Amino acid sequence: MSPTAGPTAAVTGMALATALGPGLDATLEALAAGRTGFTPTAATDGLYPGEVKAPAGALADDLPDVPAFGRRRLRALSRESLLVSRLGTLSWQDAGFGADAAPDPQETAVVLGTAAAGLSGYLQVLRDGLTLGPELVSPYAGPQGSLNAAASDLSIAAGAQGSIVTVTAGRCSGAHALTVAADYVATGQAEVVLVAAVDILDPLRLAADGGGAPPGEAAVVFVVEDAGRARARGARVHAEIAAPSTLRGAVDGGSAAGPAIGAALAAAGVAAGELSLVCSSATGGQPADTADTADGPQAAETAAVREAVGPDVPVLSPFGALGDCAGATTLLQVALTARALADRGPGGGPALVLTTDGNGQAAAVVVRVP
């Protein structure tokens, strides 16, 4: 294998919830059984007249009753904030951290990726203020309707005193969050980073006719730290990643997927022939999979993968069953890919995760299992 070209970040904690189950094992079991998470889902939060109902991949519950870092369930929090705070607890514990073993709070950062977290809550605050009067709007509603609310609540719950960042970039939001986290640990700006990604169902997503897979909701939280530091403290490493390559906008009139793949392979010091698996973000629907739809659904992403790695590398594409998970897409891909590599046992090559969306964005990252 080629030597790693740049610093490597390690994922030492991992927790997630999807429409197929409240964890990685449940999600993988459902995928292996060929199940999908789609049910007729209604959203009636008052933003739209009547009822918006469409097939979607909805979480059965926001999680079993897991306390958020010892705090009681707080009804004032938005669903996004509850999800990432409670999953953050599980990820934190999975990384081996607790009351007696935790990193310096000032060296702990939080980065969240989301396509639309807080947007419907913000619109609801505006609507209620105009129709009911500001005196009838909950004082908690405004802060929870901000894009940074979930990241801030996760930071408070974990006692993290480092940077708090929220990035939004469509389906590549999680990839951008992972990029920030990898940079933090590589440059010493943080020892540990809680990296979260969340998007839930709301009338805006249910009413949108994207022509692709139904929308799906999901939440993921990783604990990311420098690979050397993780080894030194004896942590179990789920996956090692180089800094993801994220590109916005078509390149030379075509898809950004190919250049993103090339940049990710170069950053990781990996040749295309060394890859043992590709995890694709393709949903089976045209708009989410390619910015250039002239050649049909998934054409740009499929062509980029084939050109970069050839036709013989297996391709995993779970989103036909999970739905379009928006900003949570990349972190879900990394989690599923890490488990797939681990299940293959030692000796296998690294994997490539590729995320694209209909706005010409593409993100790629190379995943290894120690």
Secondary structure, DSSP 4 states (H G I P E B T S, - for coil): -PPP-S-EEEEEEEEEEBTTBSSHHHHHHHHHTT---EEEEEE-SSSSSS-EEEEEE--SSS-SS--BTTBPP-TTS-HHHHHHHHHHHHHHHHTT-BTTB---GGGEEEEEE-SSTTHHHHHHHHHHHHHT-GGGS-TTHHHHTSTTHHHHHHHHHHT--S-EEEE--GGGHHHHHHHHHHHHHHHTS-SEEEEEEEE---HHHHH---SSSPBB-EEEEEEEEEHHHHHHTT---SEEEEPPEEE-S-BTTB-SHHHHHHHHHHHHT--GGG--EEEE---S-HHHH-S--TT-TTHHHHHHHHHHH-SSS-EE-THHHH-B-GGGHHHHHHHHHHHHHHHH-TT---EEEEEE-TTS-EEEEEEE--
